[in-house]
Amino acid sequence: MEQIKVVVTGPFGAGKTQFINTISEIDVVTTERRISVPEQRKIKEETTVAMDYGYITIKKDVVLELFGTPGQRPFRFHVRHPLQRDVGVCRFGRQYRSLELPRG
């Protein structure tokens, strides 16, 4: 079986953990902890402090291992280890204000 490592990365609140929870075949191993900064708690209650892990089979003998990185700077030192070997990267962005689309 071929295992391909994919690092899911991006800023705080971009949806990395939600993405992995949505597509993983297994119950995701998460490291979510309650946020202590009141301003950030307005965005969400918990944040990843180490690494999320899940996987999905994309072909009979091919599995994507999904590693979700923390979005906050104090926790990013965990990112180095999974990036030491061949990996794919899925980079999320975050939209901080809503877009207003013209109505036709």
Stockholm file with secondary structure:
# STOCKHOLM 1.0

chainA/1-104         MEQIKVVVTGPFGAGKTQFINTISEIDVVTTERRISVPEQRKIKEETTVAMDYGYITIKKDVVLELFGTPGQRPFRFHVRHPLQRDVGVCRFGRQYRSLELPRG
#=GR chainA/1-104 SS CEEEEEEEECSTTSSHHHHHHHHCSSCCBCCEEECCCHHHHTTCSEEESSCEEEEEEEETTEEEEEEECCSSGGGGGGGTTGGGSSCEEEECCCCCSCCCCCCC
#=GC SS_cons         CEEEEEEEECSTTSSHHHHHHHHCSSCCBCCEEECCCHHHHTTCSEEESSCEEEEEEEETTEEEEEEECCSSGGGGGGGTTGGGSSCEEEECCCCCSCCCCCCC
//
